[in-house]
Amino acid sequence: MFMHSKRLQYTVRVTESNPGLANLMLEQFGGPQGELAAAMRYFTQALGEDDPGRKDMLLDIATEELSHLEVIGTIVAMLNKGAKGRLAETTQEQAELYRSIQGDGNDSHVTQVLYGASPALINSAGVPWTAAYVDSIGDPTCDLRSNIAAESRAKIVYERLINLTEDPGVREALGFLMTREVAHQKSFEKALYCIEPNFPSGKLPGDPRFADTYFNLSQGGPEHRGPWNQGDQWKYVSDPSEQQAVDGGSGGASVQLTAEEAAKLERLATRTRSNPAVDPVTGADLGAGPGAGSTSLDEDVPAR
């Protein structure tokens, strides 16, 4: 059950209208790193969670993310207030009004005209919010790691938004939202490491033949080594011949077929077999012009 309080979690104070900035703020309203995506990610995880402590934490944070959605949406609405009035009441000449909502080369006119200056569930480029932003998979060790990464990405987006405005009230509110991403990451980290063991994810163990192998597959220059691929923990494989058919097999592919399946495939292969002994004239040959290279119609085309 949810109840709404009319008081925001953090006070929003906007110094002046700025529709261009409002459009950029939509990144955290309806974007992939935004508050709605976070709220839906944690809420759906909580519904399927069997551990009572993690369930409680996920519901708490999901609900807080909804409050953050309200804060960032309110910022968007306040930044748009001036333009909203100008558009509705046509207080400017048309050309001047167009320039004012166009801003400094941004797409704020989309949100002004299409959505009437209200916060829309889109990102700053106008892409609609989608449930595809919710990447939960139903395993707590996977989902908690994804949550940690999501909070980290959201913090970076908030940092970038803070750097785009000099409005002290907006910077203050964004700083609060950014800081809460840090707090949530800490909670998710603690919850993850309270699962013992928590790596690798799932139940099945990794194959010991390959769990400690590092394949050096980017070659042609200096090799850069570090704890991610060197030391007693790792078997470092640079020889291309040792990077193929690592299971000891042929490196090919095979399938067991019934006699009927094999016969049908043979008939298909016979029917679609290419004849390498012919050189047919094609549409490319007939329509060839300068720059087309050699064609089947050319005389004395050297054999290749």
C-alpha positions in Angstrom: 0.0 0.0 0.0 1.2 3.5 -0.9 0.3 6.8 0.5 1.4 10.2 -0.9 2.7 13.1 1.2 2.4 16.5 -0.4 5.8 17.4 1.0 8.7 16.6 -1.2 11.6 14.6 0.2 13.8 17.6 -0.7 12.8 21.2 -1.2 13.0 22.4 -4.8 14.1 26.1 -5.3 14.5 27.2 -8.9 15.8 30.7 -9.5 14.6 31.2 -13.1 12.9 29.4 -16.0 15.2 27.4 -18.3 13.4 25.1 -20.7 16.7 23.9 -22.2 17.9 22.8 -18.8 14.5 21.2 -18.1 14.9 19.1 -21.2 18.3 17.8 -20.0 16.9 17.0 -16.6 14.5 14.6 -18.2 17.4 12.2 -18.5 16.9 11.4 -14.8 13.1 11.3 -15.1 12.4 9.0 -18.1 15.9 7.9 -19.1 17.7 4.6 -18.7 19.6 5.7 -15.6 16.7 7.7 -14.2 14.5 7.4 -11.1 11.6 5.6 -12.7 13.8 2.9 -14.0 15.4 2.5 -10.6 12.1 2.4 -8.8 10.7 -0.2 -11.1 13.9 -2.3 -11.0 13.9 -2.5 -7.2 10.1 -2.8 -6.8 9.9 -5.8 -9.1 13.0 -7.4 -7.4 11.3 -6.9 -4.0 8.2 -8.7 -5.1 10.1 -11.8 -6.0 12.6 -11.7 -3.1 12.4 -14.4 -0.5 14.9 -13.0 2.0 12.9 -10.7 4.4 15.8 -8.3 5.0 16.6 -7.8 1.3 12.9 -7.6 0.5 12.4 -4.8 3.0 15.5 -2.9 1.8 14.4 -3.2 -1.9 10.9 -1.9 -1.0 12.4 1.0 1.0 14.7 2.1 -1.8 12.1 1.5 -4.5 9.7 3.8 -2.7 12.5 6.4 -2.1 13.3 6.3 -5.9 9.6 7.3 -6.5 10.1 10.2 -4.2 13.2 11.2 -6.2 11.2 10.9 -9.4 8.8 13.4 -7.9 11.7 15.7 -7.0 13.4 15.6 -10.5 10.0 15.9 -12.2 9.2 19.0 -10.0 12.5 20.5 -11.1 11.6 20.0 -14.7 8.1 21.5 -14.2 9.5 24.5 -12.4 12.2 25.1 -15.1 9.4 25.0 -17.7 6.9 27.3 -15.9 7.9 30.5 -17.8 7.8 28.8 -21.2 4.5 27.1 -20.3 2.8 30.5 -19.7 4.3 32.1 -22.8 3.2 29.2 -25.0 -0.3 29.1 -23.6 -1.0 32.8 -23.5 1.1 33.8 -26.6 2.7 36.8 -24.8 5.5 37.0 -27.4 5.7 37.4 -31.2 5.8 34.0 -32.9 9.5 34.2 -34.0 10.6 35.4 -30.6 8.6 32.7 -28.8 10.1 30.1 -31.1 13.6 31.2 -30.3 12.9 31.3 -26.6 11.7 27.7 -26.4 14.4 26.5 -28.9 17.0 27.5 -26.4 20.7 27.2 -27.2 20.5 24.5 -29.8 18.7 21.9 -27.6 15.4 20.1 -28.3 13.4 21.7 -25.5 10.8 22.8 -28.1 9.7 19.1 -28.3 8.8 19.0 -24.6 7.3 22.4 -24.7 5.0 21.9 -27.7 4.3 18.2 -27.5 3.9 17.9 -23.7 2.9 21.4 -22.8 5.9 21.9 -20.6 5.0 19.0 -18.2 7.5 16.4 -17.3 7.3 13.6 -19.8 8.5 10.0 -19.4 11.2 10.4 -22.0 14.9 11.0 -21.9 16.6 14.2 -22.9 16.6 13.0 -26.6 12.9 12.4 -26.6 13.1 8.6 -26.4 10.1 7.2 -24.5 10.7 5.3 -21.3 10.6 1.6 -21.7 10.5 -1.4 -19.3 13.6 -2.7 -21.2 15.5 -0.4 -18.8 14.7 -2.9 -16.0 17.4 -5.5 -16.3 16.6 -7.7 -13.3 17.2 -11.5 -13.8 15.8 -12.9 -10.5 19.1 -14.0 -8.9 20.0 -11.7 -5.9 23.7 -11.8 -6.5 23.2 -10.8 -10.1 20.6 -8.2 -9.4 22.4 -6.6 -6.5 25.5 -6.2 -8.7 23.3 -4.7 -11.4 21.8 -2.3 -8.8 25.2 -1.2 -7.7 26.2 -0.4 -11.2 22.9 1.4 -11.8 23.4 3.6 -8.8 27.0 4.4 -10.0 25.7 5.4 -13.4 23.0 7.5 -12.0 25.5 9.4 -9.8 27.6 10.2 -12.9 24.6 11.5 -14.8 23.7 13.7 -11.8 27.3 15.0 -11.6 27.0 16.0 -15.3 23.7 17.7 -14.8 25.1 19.7 -11.8 27.9 20.8 -14.0 25.4 22.2 -16.5 23.7 24.7 -14.3 24.6 27.7 -12.1 21.2 27.8 -10.4 22.0 27.3 -6.7 18.7 25.7 -5.8 18.8 23.2 -8.7 22.4 22.3 -7.9 21.5 21.8 -4.3 18.5 19.5 -5.1 20.6 17.6 -7.6 23.4 17.2 -5.1 20.9 15.6 -2.7 19.7 13.1 -5.3 23.3 12.3 -6.3 24.2 11.7 -2.7 21.4 9.3 -2.2 22.8 7.2 -5.1 25.9 6.8 -3.0 23.9 5.7 0.0 21.9 3.2 -2.0 25.1 1.8 -3.5 26.4 1.2 0.0 23.3 -0.6 1.0 23.3 -2.8 -2.0 27.0 -3.6 -1.5 26.4 -4.6 2.1 23.4 -6.8 1.1 25.5 -8.5 -1.6 28.4 -9.4 0.7 26.0 -10.6 3.3 25.3 -13.5 0.9 28.1 -16.0 1.5 29.3 -17.1 -0.9 28.1 -14.6 -3.5 30.5 -15.4 -6.4 30.0 -16.8 -9.0 26.3 -16.1 -9.4 23.9 -19.1 -9.4 24.4 -22.6 -8.2 26.5 -24.4 -10.8 30.3 -24.1 -10.4 32.5 -22.9 -13.2 34.6 -25.4 -15.2 38.0 -25.5 -13.4 39.7 -25.9 -16.8 38.7 -22.4 -17.8 37.9 -20.5 -14.7 41.4 -19.2 -14.2 42.4 -18.8 -17.9 43.0 -15.4 -19.5 43.0 -15.4 -23.3 45.1 -12.7 -24.8 42.9 -12.1 -27.9 43.8 -8.5 -28.7 47.3 -8.7 -30.2 49.5 -6.7 -32.5 51.0 -4.3 -30.0 52.4 -4.2 -26.5 50.8 -6.5 -24.0 49.5 -4.7 -20.9 49.3 -6.8 -17.8 47.8 -6.3 -14.4 46.1 -8.2 -11.6 43.2 -8.9 -14.0 45.4 -11.2 -16.1 48.7 -12.0 -14.3 49.9 -13.7 -11.2 49.5 -17.1 -9.8 45.7 -16.9 -10.1 45.9 -16.7 -13.9 47.0 -18.9 -16.8 47.8 -16.4 -19.5 47.4 -17.7 -23.0 48.8 -15.8 -26.0 49.5 -18.5 -28.5 46.6 -18.4 -31.1 46.8 -22.2 -31.5 46.1 -22.6 -27.8 43.1 -20.3 -28.0 41.2 -22.6 -30.4 39.4 -25.9 -29.6 40.4 -25.4 -25.9 38.2 -28.4 -25.0 40.7 -30.7 -26.7 38.3 -31.5 -29.5 38.5 -30.7 -33.2 37.0 -27.2 -32.9 34.3 -28.1 -35.5 30.6 -28.6 -35.1 28.5 -31.8 -35.4 25.0 -32.9 -34.8 23.4 -36.3 -34.6 20.6 -36.7 -37.1 18.1 -39.4 -37.9 18.3 -41.1 -41.3 15.2 -39.2 -42.5 16.7 -35.8 -41.4 20.0 -36.6 -43.0 18.3 -37.5 -46.3 16.3 -34.3 -46.4 19.3 -32.2 -45.7 21.2 -34.0 -48.5 18.4 -33.3 -50.9 18.4 -29.6 -49.9 22.2 -29.4 -50.4 21.9 -31.0 -53.8 19.1 -28.6 -54.9 20.9 -25.5 -53.7 24.5 -26.5 -54.7 26.5 -23.8 -56.5 28.3 -24.7 -59.8 31.8 -23.3 -59.8 32.4 -24.2 -63.4 30.1 -21.4 -64.8 30.5 -17.7 -64.9 27.0 -16.3 -65.4 26.3 -12.8 -66.6 24.4 -10.9 -63.8 22.5 -7.7 -63.4 25.7 -6.1 -62.0 27.5 -7.0 -65.2 24.8 -5.6 -67.4 24.6 -2.4 -65.5 28.3 -1.9 -64.8 29.8 1.6 -65.3 33.1 3.3 -64.5 34.5 2.1 -61.1 32.6 -1.2 -61.2 35.8 -3.2 -61.7 36.0 -6.2 -64.0 32.8 -7.9 -65.1 31.9 -11.1 -66.9 31.3 -9.2 -70.1 34.9 -7.9 -70.3 37.2 -9.5 -72.8 40.6 -10.8 -71.8 39.7 -10.8 -68.1 42.6 -12.5 -66.4 41.8 -15.7 -64.5 42.0 -15.4 -60.8 
